Amino acid sequence: MVGGIPRPVRAREAKPEMFEDRPAKPGRKIEFRWVETKDPDFEVANKLKQLAKDHALEVDIALNQQLEDEEKLAERKQGALKANHEKYETINGVITDGIAKRLAQHYRIPVADEW
């Protein structure tokens, strides 16, 4: 705050390059190696590989379901918007045609002349 007025803030999207200078956790180092089929870690690696594929598939299904739900909601909102617009157009038409004034006179209801 400067003089009681908040300072303008410019936010930007985080990118991996912003965090390159962060130190690695002690005792943790990523190592890569080829695993042979005879290696006892081969089964573990295959299970992890399959698990990663399953997770990717689940994420894809969840995103598609979310997209379908959002499309259904958008259709419902569009329908409601269209119905409300038609109602307002009908009301506007009744007021501008003078039908509302004639009905008010017929039923002896005092009406303002703002229409």
N, C-alpha and C positions, 0 to 999 in steps of 0.2 A: 504494500500500500504506500502510495506516495501522496501526501496531502489529503488523505481520506479517499483517494480514488485508486481502485485496483489497477495494477500495472497490466498492460496487455501481455498475453502469453502466447507464444507460438509453439505449438506442439507439432511433432512430426512422428512418422511411423518408425518404430524401432527396426533396426537392421542388424544382421549378424556382425557386420564390420564394426559396429559401435562397441562390441564387447570383446574385441580381440585382446585387449590389454589386461583382461581379468585373469588373475593367476589361477593355475590349475589346483584342484584340491590336493592336499598332501597325500601321498600313498596311492594315488589313482593315476594310472597311465593306460591309454588305449593301445592295445597291441593287435596287429593283424597277422594272420598266418593261414596258409592253406591247410585244410584238414583232410587227411587221407581216409579212405573208407575203412581201413583197419583200425584207425585211431578210436579210442574209447569215447572221445568227445564228438565223434561224428554223429551219433544218434542225438546227442544234446543239441548240436548245431542244426540238424534237420528239424527237430521239434521246435526250436526257436524260429527257424525260417518259416515253418508252417504256421506257427502262432502269429508271426508278423503278417503273413498273407491273410489269415483269418481276421485279424484286427482291421486290416485295410478293407476287406470285404464288408465287415460290419459297419465301418465308418461310411463306406459308400452307400450301403443300404439305408443307414440312418439319415444321411444327407438327402438321399432321394425321397425318403418319407417326409422329411421336413419341407422339402421343396413342394411336394404334392399338397401338404397341409397349408402352406403359404399360398399356393395357387387357389385352393378351395376358399380360403379366407378372403383373398382378393376378389374372387368372383362374388361372394356373398356381400362384401362391402360395396362393390360396384353396383350390384342389384339394389341395395338399400339406398345408395346415392341416387340412382336413377329414379327410384320410387319417390324419394323426397323431392327431387327436382320437378317431377311431374305434379306432385301435390302443390308445390309453390307456384308453378305455372298455372295450374287450375285456379288457385286463389287469386293470383294476379289478374287472370282473365275475367273472373267474376267481378273483381273490383273495378277494372278499367271499362268493362262493358256497361256498368251501371246497374247490373242485376242486383247487387247487394243493396243499393239505395232503394230500388223498387220493392225489394222484399222487406226492408226496414219500414218503408211507408205502409206497406200492406199490413204488417203486424204491429204498426204504430210504435216502433222502437226508435228513440232519438239516436241519431247518428251524427258524428262529427263530419264536417265538410272537407276533411283533409284528403279524401280519396279523389 
